[in-house]
């Protein structure tokens, strides 16, 4: 497990080299893969590397008219990356974050809330001139927000959302690819790697969360 980040990041770097990707696209892919693979094994360094990928990915998304993705990375991932780094620092054991799980009731609340919010955001994005795939963009944004909050609070259920998010985002970039979007092929590769990593993270966190079955109520009281 400890070699997972190195393996996945090396795979991304080799792919960028073989495809002769430009420097911005390569930086986006490599930093993104390094970020999520470190998070998958519970290492908070992933948050700091994620700050780089947030900025570069936002530019690629902007070039493709995906304004929801652009705003998400600049105005949500950047600040939560900093906050999450320190939150995890207060909940580590031997350099790895302590992992926990949600109650069944809270899973249903999250699902219902995410569906309603996705519909509302999709309608808002649809009203923006030049916006592409508004409801898919909305779904990826809402899933990203909820999954990131779960990640900051160290809940294993984040990975179920990331699996769904990655499938949707591959679809989103596939649509851009068929419309000759900028670096769309590389973004498809990036999100396929994210999908593989999310499955790995789901297995890893679910297994480890059983050892430390923290509760939502404790999180609310401590603010951790």
N, C-alpha and C positions, 0 to 999 in steps of 0.2 A: 504493500500500500504506500509506503513512504517514497517509492520511486515513481508513482503515478504522475505527479506534476512534471517531473523531468522528462518522462517518456512522452507525454502529450504535447508539451511545449516544443520538444525536439521535432516531433512529427509535424507540427505547425510550421516550424522554421524551414524544414526540408521542403515542405509543400510550397511555401512562398518562394524559395530559391528555384525549385524546378519549374515553376510557372512564371518566373521572372516578374513577379508582382512589383508594383512601384513601392517606394519606401513607406508612404502613408498607409497603404493597404496592408503591407507586411507588418508594420508596427501595430496596426489595429488587430490583426489576426493573432500575432504572437503574444501581445500583452493581454488580449482577451482570454486566450487559452490558458496562459500562466495564471491569470486571476482566478478563473473558475476551478481549475484543477487544484490549486492550493486551498480554496474554500472547501472543496470536496473532501479533503483530508483534515479539515479543521484548523488550518494555519491562517492566522490573521494577516500575514504578509500579503495575501491575495487582495485585501482591501486597498493597499497602497498601489499595487500594480494596476488595479482596476481603475484608478483615477486617470491613468494614461489612456487606457482603452476607452473610457467614457468620452473623453475629448475627441479622440480620433474617429471613433465610431459615429459620434454626433455629426461630424463633418461629412462622412460618407452618406449617412442617412439624409442629411440636408440636400446633398447633391441629387438624391433620388426622390425628392419631394415627400419624404416620410417625416413630416413635421412633429408627429407624436413621438416617434423614436428620438428625434433630435432634442426635443424639450425634455424628455425623460432622462436622457443621459447627462444633459447639462445642468438641469435644475433639480434632479432627484438623486441620480447615482453619485454625483460629485459630493454633495453634502452628506449623504448617508454612508458613503465610503469612509469619510473621516470619522463620523460618529460611530459607525460599526466597528472600526478599528479599535477605538478606545473601549467600547462596550465589551468586545470579546476579550480585551486585555484584562478586564476585571473578572473574567470567568474562564480562566485557563487552568489546566493541570498538566504539568510536564510539557508545556509548549503547544498543547492541543486544546481547543475549546471544548467545554463540557456541553454535551448534546442532550436534548430533551424532546418530548412529544406533546402534542395538543390532546385535549379531551375530544370525544366523539361529537359532543354538542357544538364545540367551537369550530369543528371542521365544517358542519352544516351551515353555521352562521357565515363563515367565510365564503363558502360556495355561493350562497344566495346573494350576499352583498356584492361579490365580484361580478356576477351575471348582470345585476341591475346597473352597476356602475359602468360596465362595458357598453351596455346599450345607450346610456346617457352620453358617454364620451364619444361614441361612434357618431351620434347625431351632431355633436358639436364639431367634430373634425370634418364631417361631410359638408359643413357650411364654409369651410376654408377653401378659397380658390387655389387650384393646383394640388390639392391633397389627393393622394393615391390610396386606394384600398382602405377607406376610413374605418370600417368595422373590424377588419383584421388588425389594423394598426392600433385601434382602441383595445382590442382583446390582448395584444402583446403588451401594451402599456399597463393595463390593469393587473395582468398576471405578474408582470415584472415588479410592480409596486408591492403587491401583497407578498410575493415570494421573498423580496428583499427585506421587508419588515420581519417576516418569519425567520429569515436568515440572521438578522441582527439580534433577534431574541432567542436564537439558537434552537429553533424547532425543526425536527427532521421532516415535517410535512412540506417544507419549502420545496423539496425535491420532486414531489408529485406535481406541483405547479410548474416547476422548471421543465419537466418532461413535456407537459402540455404547451408551455410557452415556446419551447424549442421547435416543436412540430409546427406550431402556427407561424413562427418566424421563418422557418425554412420555406413554408408556403408563401409568405409575404415576399421574400427575396426571389423566389422562383417566378412570381408574377413580374417583378422588376427585371429579372433576367430576360424574359420573353419580350420585354419592351426595351431591351438594350440599356438597362440601367447601369450607372457607373459602379464598377467593381462588384456587380451583383453575383457573379460566379464565385468570387472569393468569399463573399458573405454567406452564400449557401454552404460552402465548405466549413466556414467558421461555426455556423449554427448546427451543422451536423456533428461537429466535434463537441459542441456544447451539449447536444442531445446524448451522445455517448457518455459524456462526463456526468450528466444529471442522473443517468441510470446507475453509474458507479456511486455517485453521492447518495442516492436513495438507498442502495444496499448497505453502504458503509454507515450512514447516519442512523438508519433504522436498527441496525445491529447494535451500535454503540449507545443509542438513546435508551435502551432497556436497562442499561447499567445505572443511568442517572435519570430516573423518571421525575423530572421537575414538573411543577404545575403552573398554569397560567396565573392563578391567584398569587402565587409567590412572586412572579414577575411583576405583576401590577403593584404589589406592596413595595418591592425593592427598587423598581424602575430599571432593573438590569435587563 
